[in-house]
């Protein structure tokens, strides 16, 4: 009996080529059938692959990327996946692309989809295809970066994906299927073998026998890759059935209180969240007001960071670091709301007049007084926004910004009073 899920259960699978998704095809079909949101991300279009289909199929070197795109779309339909994304990285060249840009692209997707579970290739690629290994490295780096509020806040609010898994093949399967263990994949003149994983290092064993027919139907879609001398050409039907009836995953990273033992459900130990963002309606000049707030927050963020660079007194450093952290969180919230209005946060820029005023301040007392005036004005402005009849989720942003600014104002006034009592000059320690 299949477990029932909702769209608040979300999985992202990131793989290198069309047909790589079938390494977890039964698992993806199982969760899609159960009601979870399954997002499949393919790094390349597979345009550099060997063509195994007969000429009448129509695949040529010139159109192979287009053919394999259609094949993956067909496979997704067979597996029940409705959300297919493409990175459009070069087939055979993923290791050579700009790594930071690639990581940022995956972070952006993770922050948009906000999954609890992510699937990808193992560190060794399953077999040592350079694209598989590079996609693994990018996926792992993005898994960490997506959770860091300070990493590219323009890409959306940080998200902590709870689990990151890789599809692996257990050593026991190799031992029971010597012909499979001896099989080699030909790539660029090399003969590449599959890697096995010790059984005691496997985290999840997925019983996907009920979805094996969907997996087989998905493979039928990838006709350009039907190698008559492929990995199953030398093994029995019994071994093939065993291979598609069980899928094995190794936990690469997690954010749980303790590492899980042997699992049969990737959502075990997780509570689904219901924070999937929905579109907002741009009424009452909402986007303009959000842009204004984001412009101001970016201005203050630049000012606070500038003050930090000028070696202020230790007590001022502590305040400024709090302001920087909270202001980064605020920009992430505002940026997310703007995206839901289909507005790019990059258009906001920073408040130039505010920057001029803040960056011209010298001495700690002058800076503190400037900050206090700005905080008091911000509080008045946030209060006015709460009278505009905005949606509840937007009012929640105004309220959160207001509460943070109240805390900031109290801290800043306390520091200013202490400075005045001590008779300090408030000069920077330049």
ZAZAZA-741401 format. One line per 5 residues: number of its first residue (from 1); their letters; for each residue x, z, y of C-alpha. Coordinates in nm, 4 decimals. Layout:
N
NUM> a> X Z Y | ...;
END
This chain:
430
1> xxxxx> 0.0000 0.0000 0.0000 | 0.1453 -0.1021 0.3376 | 0.2079 0.1578 0.6054 | -0.0007 0.1027 0.9187 | 0.1842 0.0667 1.2483;
6> xxxxx> 0.0903 -0.0095 1.6077 | 0.2451 -0.2194 1.8815 | 0.4167 0.0966 2.0041 | 0.6368 0.0668 1.6915 | 0.8956 -0.1916 1.7967;
11> xxxxx> 1.1843 -0.3592 1.6156 | 1.4430 -0.6002 1.7541 | 1.6490 -0.8104 1.5146 | 1.9539 -0.9889 1.6589 | 2.1239 -1.2451 1.4353;
16> xxxxx> 2.3658 -1.5315 1.4845 | 2.1932 -1.8392 1.3393 | 1.8562 -1.9713 1.2275 | 1.8123 -1.8533 0.8639 | 2.0253 -1.5364 0.9142;
21> xxxxx> 1.6985 -1.3532 0.9809 | 1.6094 -1.3963 0.6141 | 1.8687 -1.1354 0.5217 | 1.5952 -0.8936 0.6364 | 1.3071 -1.1379 0.5990;
26> xxxxx> 1.0993 -0.9131 0.3744 | 1.1533 -0.6161 0.6047 | 1.0501 -0.8125 0.9137 | 0.7420 -0.9464 0.7333 | 0.6504 -0.5980 0.6116;
31> xxxxx> 0.6523 -0.4459 0.9592 | 0.4838 -0.7434 1.1225 | 0.2036 -0.7246 0.8637 | 0.1702 -0.3524 0.9269 | 0.1081 -0.4043 1.2992;
36> xxxxx> 0.4501 -0.3281 1.4477 | 0.5885 -0.5478 1.7244 | 0.8761 -0.7489 1.5777 | 1.1059 -0.9338 1.8169 | 1.3550 -1.1750 1.6598;
41> xxxxx> 1.6529 -1.2823 1.8702 | 1.8661 -1.5744 1.7567 | 2.2053 -1.6045 1.9233 | 2.2557 -1.9789 1.8650 | 2.0519 -2.2870 1.7749;
46> xxxxx> 2.2698 -2.3535 1.4682 | 2.3742 -2.6924 1.6003 | 2.7194 -2.6876 1.4361 | 2.5997 -2.6235 1.0798 | 2.6478 -2.8472 0.7792;
51> xxxxx> 2.3438 -3.0677 0.7126 | 2.2231 -3.0475 0.3526 | 1.8850 -3.2189 0.3830 | 1.8382 -3.5821 0.2725 | 1.8432 -3.8525 0.5444;
56> xxxxx> 1.4668 -3.8965 0.5346 | 1.4274 -3.5383 0.6596 | 1.5595 -3.6628 0.9929 | 1.8311 -3.4081 1.0717 | 2.1347 -3.5607 1.2379;
61> xxxxx> 2.4428 -3.4217 1.4076 | 2.2876 -3.5117 1.7434 | 1.9506 -3.3417 1.6889 | 2.0435 -3.0566 1.4542 | 1.9977 -2.7872 1.7198;
66> xxxxx> 1.6454 -2.9110 1.7837 | 1.5719 -2.9376 1.4105 | 1.6920 -2.5849 1.3389 | 1.4958 -2.4511 1.6345 | 1.1820 -2.5884 1.4747;
71> xxxxx> 1.2835 -2.4514 1.1361 | 1.3185 -2.0996 1.2752 | 0.9838 -2.1280 1.4511 | 0.8322 -2.2296 1.1167 | 1.0012 -1.9357 0.9449;
76> xxxxx> 0.8718 -1.6899 1.2053 | 0.5200 -1.8166 1.1438 | 0.5683 -1.7617 0.7693 | 0.6961 -1.4068 0.8244 | 0.4285 -1.3195 1.0807;
81> xxxxx> 0.6725 -1.2865 1.3748 | 0.5197 -1.3843 1.7077 | 0.8049 -1.2935 1.9456 | 1.1067 -1.5237 1.9043 | 1.3857 -1.5237 2.1651;
86> xxxxx> 1.7003 -1.7358 2.2000 | 2.0347 -1.6454 2.3545 | 2.1540 -2.0090 2.3455 | 2.5140 -1.9164 2.2789 | 2.7309 -2.1893 2.1195;
91> xxxxx> 2.7136 -2.2172 1.7427 | 3.0604 -2.1454 1.6100 | 3.1738 -2.0186 1.9492 | 3.0074 -1.6808 2.0010 | 3.3425 -1.5043 1.9816;
96> xxxxx> 3.4655 -1.7069 2.2779 | 3.1846 -1.6487 2.5276 | 3.2108 -1.4038 2.8174 | 3.1642 -1.0743 2.6366 | 3.0330 -0.8776 2.9350;
101> xxxxx> 2.7721 -1.1420 3.0135 | 2.6634 -1.1445 2.6497 | 2.6307 -0.7663 2.6357 | 2.4326 -0.7658 2.9602 | 2.1931 -1.0293 2.8214;
106> xxxxx> 2.1198 -0.8135 2.5170 | 2.0878 -0.4986 2.7298 | 1.8317 -0.6755 2.9475 | 1.6279 -0.7687 2.6418 | 1.6453 -0.4184 2.4925;
111> xxxxx> 1.5338 -0.2615 2.8194 | 1.2426 -0.5028 2.8351 | 1.1232 -0.4688 2.4749 | 1.2211 -0.0987 2.4388 | 1.2432 -0.0873 2.0581;
116> xxxxx> 1.2991 0.2225 1.8484 | 1.4840 0.0217 1.5801 | 1.7425 -0.2572 1.6040 | 1.8794 -0.4739 1.3200 | 2.1893 -0.6943 1.3192;
121> xxxxx> 2.4887 -0.8115 1.1147 | 2.7357 -0.5602 0.9658 | 3.0845 -0.5205 1.1117 | 3.2298 -0.7534 0.8471 | 2.9563 -1.0090 0.9099;
126> xxxxx> 2.8233 -0.9858 0.5528 | 3.0763 -1.2620 0.5010 | 3.3468 -1.3196 0.7635 | 3.1743 -1.5778 0.9816 | 3.3189 -1.5327 1.3339;
131> xxxxx> 2.9718 -1.5644 1.4886 | 2.8329 -1.2889 1.2667 | 3.1180 -1.0546 1.3560 | 3.0917 -1.1305 1.7286 | 2.7134 -1.0762 1.7281;
136> xxxxx> 2.7660 -0.7411 1.5542 | 3.0160 -0.6343 1.8205 | 2.7889 -0.7459 2.1037 | 2.4851 -0.5753 1.9491 | 2.6706 -0.2471 1.9034;
141> xxxxx> 2.8085 -0.2498 2.2590 | 2.4651 -0.3341 2.4004 | 2.3028 -0.0557 2.1963 | 2.5236 0.1951 2.3757 | 2.5128 0.0290 2.7193;
146> xxxxx> 2.1327 -0.0035 2.7259 | 2.1033 0.3762 2.7216 | 2.3363 0.4309 3.0185 | 2.1437 0.4587 3.3496 | 2.4609 0.3718 3.5397;
151> xxxxx> 2.5119 0.0454 3.3509 | 2.3555 -0.2479 3.5355 | 2.0436 -0.0709 3.6677 | 1.9300 -0.4143 3.7856 | 1.8605 -0.4983 3.4204;
156> xxxxx> 1.5826 -0.2401 3.3950 | 1.5386 0.1283 3.3163 | 1.7729 0.2643 3.0511 | 1.6381 0.2780 2.6964 | 1.7675 0.4821 2.4028;
161> xxxxx> 1.7124 0.2765 2.0887 | 1.6925 0.5414 1.8181 | 1.8462 0.3508 1.5258 | 2.0779 0.0539 1.4764 | 2.0976 -0.0900 1.1236;
166> xxxxx> 2.2916 -0.3670 0.9520 | 2.1751 -0.5618 0.6478 | 2.4196 -0.5089 0.3599 | 2.4488 -0.5862 -0.0103 | 2.5137 -0.2900 -0.2426;
171> xxxxx> 2.8137 -0.2832 -0.4721 | 2.5813 -0.2263 -0.7672 | 2.4185 -0.5654 -0.7054 | 2.7597 -0.7352 -0.7199 | 2.8382 -0.5537 -1.0434;
176> xxxxx> 2.5105 -0.6662 -1.2003 | 2.5504 -1.0251 -1.0743 | 2.9133 -1.1416 -1.1254 | 2.8245 -1.5001 -1.0400 | 2.6906 -1.3906 -0.7017;
181> xxxxx> 3.0024 -1.1808 -0.6366 | 3.2213 -1.4805 -0.7122 | 3.0295 -1.7204 -0.4856 | 3.2160 -1.8525 -0.1803 | 3.0847 -2.0089 0.1418;
186> xxxxx> 3.2836 -2.3006 0.2784 | 3.3475 -2.2791 0.6529 | 3.6036 -2.4821 0.8466 | 3.8141 -2.5333 0.5375 | 3.8042 -2.1693 0.4308;
191> xxxxx> 3.6293 -2.0178 0.1321 | 3.4535 -1.7018 0.2508 | 3.3254 -1.4358 0.0132 | 3.0378 -1.1936 0.0589 | 3.1258 -0.8292 0.1137;
196> xxxxx> 2.9651 -0.5453 -0.0768 | 2.8874 -0.1950 0.0500 | 2.9260 0.1185 -0.1642 | 2.5828 0.2328 -0.2726 | 2.6339 0.5814 -0.1295;
201> xxxxx> 2.6855 0.4312 0.2180 | 2.3447 0.2619 0.2177 | 2.0867 0.4370 0.4346 | 1.7647 0.2481 0.3686 | 1.6297 0.0751 0.0598;
206> xxxxx> 1.3332 -0.1377 0.1548 | 1.0808 -0.2242 -0.1140 | 0.9666 -0.5645 0.0071 | 0.8413 -0.7131 -0.3202 | 0.4933 -0.7503 -0.1712;
211> xxxxx> 0.6387 -0.9706 0.1047 | 0.8855 -1.1683 -0.1067 | 0.6567 -1.4717 -0.1068 | 0.6624 -1.4729 0.2740 | 1.0408 -1.4563 0.2636;
216> xxxxx> 1.0534 -1.7484 0.0209 | 0.8118 -1.9432 0.2423 | 1.0401 -1.8718 0.5370 | 1.3366 -2.0120 0.3463 | 1.1383 -2.3262 0.2675;
221> xxxxx> 1.1225 -2.3873 0.6434 | 1.5016 -2.4122 0.6695 | 1.5227 -2.7426 0.4847 | 1.8362 -2.8640 0.6639 | 2.0227 -2.5700 0.5069;
226> xxxxx> 1.9094 -2.6143 0.1442 | 2.2505 -2.6434 -0.0182 | 2.2037 -2.7478 -0.3838 | 2.5212 -2.5533 -0.4596 | 2.4222 -2.2518 -0.2521;
231> xxxxx> 2.4441 -1.8811 -0.3238 | 2.1581 -1.8782 -0.5754 | 2.2497 -2.1956 -0.7591 | 2.4487 -2.0075 -1.0218 | 2.2342 -1.6978 -1.0748;
236> xxxxx> 1.9264 -1.6395 -1.2848 | 1.5689 -1.6299 -1.1622 | 1.5670 -1.2592 -1.2430 | 1.8597 -1.1969 -1.0058 | 1.6923 -1.4038 -0.7352;
241> xxxxx> 1.3699 -1.2016 -0.7685 | 1.5662 -0.8768 -0.7482 | 1.7483 -0.9993 -0.4377 | 1.4312 -1.0823 -0.2448 | 1.2388 -0.7754 -0.3646;
246> xxxxx> 1.4796 -0.5160 -0.2235 | 1.6620 -0.5197 0.1079 | 1.9363 -0.2721 0.1877 | 2.0406 -0.1447 0.5294 | 2.3243 0.0689 0.6558;
251> xxxxx> 2.2766 0.2859 0.9639 | 2.5445 0.1901 1.2160 | 2.4449 0.4293 1.4950 | 2.1596 0.6645 1.5744 | 2.0277 0.9154 1.8277;
256> xxxxx> 1.8650 1.1560 1.5861 | 1.9327 1.5262 1.5490 | 2.0891 1.4527 1.2094 | 2.1762 1.1371 1.0214 | 1.8934 1.0409 0.7852;
261> xxxxx> 1.9410 1.0391 0.4104 | 1.8083 0.7575 0.1926 | 1.5082 0.6049 0.3731 | 1.2257 0.3760 0.2712 | 1.0778 0.3411 0.6219;
266> xxxxx> 1.2893 0.2503 0.9256 | 1.0550 0.4478 1.1526 | 1.0971 0.7669 0.9476 | 1.1636 1.0602 1.1775 | 1.0589 0.8683 1.4883;
271> xxxxx> 0.7582 0.9115 1.7103 | 0.6321 0.5806 1.8520 | 0.6192 0.5655 2.2288 | 0.3484 0.4037 2.4292 | 0.5501 0.3153 2.7371;
276> xxxxx> 0.5301 -0.0615 2.6893 | 0.5076 -0.1964 3.0390 | 0.2075 -0.4037 3.1403 | 0.1770 -0.6319 3.4396 | 0.0839 -0.4881 3.7777;
281> xxxxx> -0.1404 -0.6512 4.0368 | 0.0212 -0.7096 4.3765 | -0.2536 -0.5619 4.5915 | -0.2180 -0.3827 4.9227 | 0.1270 -0.5307 4.9816;
286> xxxxx> 0.2585 -0.3367 4.6813 | 0.5575 -0.5610 4.6135 | 0.6655 -0.5457 4.9806 | 0.6438 -0.1665 4.9797 | 0.8370 -0.1411 4.6538;
291> xxxxx> 1.0989 -0.3773 4.7965 | 1.1283 -0.1604 5.1076 | 1.1727 0.1527 4.8968 | 1.4325 -0.0156 4.6756 | 1.6216 -0.1462 4.9794;
296> xxxxx> 1.6379 0.2045 5.1249 | 1.7418 0.3651 4.7949 | 2.0207 0.1100 4.7540 | 2.1336 0.1804 5.1075 | 2.1517 0.5534 5.0480;
301> xxxxx> 2.3241 0.4992 4.7119 | 2.5993 0.3014 4.8860 | 2.6317 0.5708 5.1534 | 2.6536 0.8568 4.9018 | 2.9135 0.6687 4.6983;
306> xxxxx> 3.1100 0.5983 5.0180 | 3.1086 0.9679 5.1068 | 3.2337 1.0546 4.7583 | 3.5320 0.8232 4.7959 | 3.6516 1.0114 5.1036;
311> xxxxx> 3.7641 1.3224 4.9145 | 3.5010 1.5630 5.0461 | 3.5035 1.9373 4.9885 | 3.4150 2.0443 4.6309 | 3.0757 2.1841 4.7269;
316> xxxxx> 2.9861 1.8507 4.8915 | 3.1047 1.6593 4.5850 | 2.8548 1.8448 4.3657 | 2.5667 1.7613 4.5985 | 2.6692 1.3974 4.6331;
321> xxxxx> 2.6992 1.3494 4.2586 | 2.3433 1.4799 4.2137 | 2.2234 1.2406 4.4832 | 2.4027 0.9439 4.3257 | 2.2602 1.0134 3.9785;
326> xxxxx> 1.9033 1.0646 4.1033 | 1.9189 0.7631 4.3340 | 2.0329 0.5413 4.0469 | 1.7323 0.6626 3.8472 | 1.5068 0.5840 4.1437;
331> xxxxx> 1.6385 0.2291 4.1771 | 1.5748 0.1748 3.8048 | 1.2103 0.2879 3.8387 | 1.1500 0.0696 4.1436 | 1.3219 -0.2306 3.9835;
336> xxxxx> 1.1045 -0.1968 3.6735 | 0.7856 -0.1913 3.8822 | 0.8958 -0.5013 4.0733 | 0.9611 -0.6911 3.7511 | 0.6087 -0.6108 3.6386;
341> xxxxx> 0.4942 -0.7823 3.9593 | 0.7157 -1.0796 3.8667 | 0.9457 -1.0051 4.1603 | 1.3223 -0.9975 4.1233 | 1.4768 -0.6658 4.2374;
346> xxxxx> 1.7872 -0.8633 4.3340 | 1.5935 -0.9923 4.6364 | 1.5786 -0.6433 4.7839 | 1.9425 -0.6076 4.8832 | 2.0343 -0.2942 5.0785;
351> xxxxx> 1.9059 -0.1607 5.4111 | 2.1675 -0.2940 5.6553 | 2.0694 -0.0762 5.9565 | 2.0699 0.2329 5.7383 | 2.4126 0.1409 5.6027;
356> xxxxx> 2.5513 0.1036 5.9536 | 2.4217 0.4448 6.0550 | 2.5364 0.6251 5.7433 | 2.8803 0.4711 5.7078 | 2.9665 0.5475 6.0701;
361> xxxxx> 2.9346 0.9259 6.0219 | 3.2525 1.1335 6.0256 | 3.2838 1.4947 5.9198 | 3.0781 1.6867 5.6707 | 2.8365 1.8403 5.9236;
366> xxxxx> 2.7521 1.5015 6.0733 | 2.6969 1.3508 5.7306 | 2.4761 1.6384 5.6180 | 2.2605 1.6158 5.9303 | 2.2231 1.2386 5.8843;
371> xxxxx> 2.1155 1.2935 5.5235 | 1.8621 1.5621 5.6183 | 1.6965 1.3396 5.8771 | 1.6789 1.0556 5.6252 | 1.5296 1.2772 5.3551;
376> xxxxx> 1.2612 1.4090 5.5881 | 1.1649 1.0539 5.6891 | 1.1569 0.9467 5.3235 | 0.9237 1.2337 5.2337 | 0.6823 1.1295 5.5085;
381> xxxxx> 0.6927 0.7699 5.3883 | 0.6317 0.8624 5.0226 | 0.3338 1.0749 5.1292 | 0.1874 0.7736 5.3091 | 0.2289 0.5583 4.9956;
386> xxxxx> 0.0190 0.8011 4.7956 | -0.2777 0.7153 5.0190 | -0.2610 0.3403 4.9480 | -0.4721 0.3392 4.6317 | -0.1921 0.2111 4.4084;
391> xxxxx> -0.2241 0.2119 4.0271 | -0.1519 0.5491 3.8604 | 0.1831 0.4326 3.7234 | 0.2975 0.3366 4.0744 | 0.1715 0.6628 4.2232;
396> xxxxx> 0.3752 0.8365 3.9548 | 0.6850 0.6646 4.0962 | 0.6042 0.7753 4.4522 | 0.5458 1.1310 4.3289 | 0.8705 1.1352 4.1309;
401> xxxxx> 1.0650 1.0059 4.4307 | 0.9006 1.2638 4.6532 | 0.9802 1.5533 4.4188 | 1.3416 1.4419 4.3888 | 1.3716 1.4129 4.7667;
406> xxxxx> 1.2322 1.7636 4.8139 | 1.5014 1.8974 4.5826 | 1.7668 1.6975 4.7649 | 1.6490 1.8246 5.1022 | 1.6611 2.1860 4.9868;
411> xxxxx> 2.0119 2.1461 4.8443 | 2.1382 1.9684 5.1533 | 1.9946 2.2260 5.3951 | 2.1434 2.5067 5.1862 | 2.4885 2.3484 5.2044;
416> xxxxx> 2.4553 2.2840 5.5774 | 2.3561 2.6471 5.6415 | 2.6546 2.7687 5.4395 | 2.8854 2.5447 5.6394 | 2.7461 2.6710 5.9678;
421> xxxxx> 2.7769 3.0360 5.8603 | 3.1389 2.9858 5.7588 | 3.2202 2.8293 6.0937 | 3.3765 2.5318 5.9174 | 3.4518 2.2151 6.1077;
426> xxxxx> 3.3080 2.0042 5.8308 | 3.5918 1.7561 5.8585 | 3.6593 1.5339 5.5586 | 3.9693 1.6066 5.3566 | 4.1372 1.2735 5.4314;
END
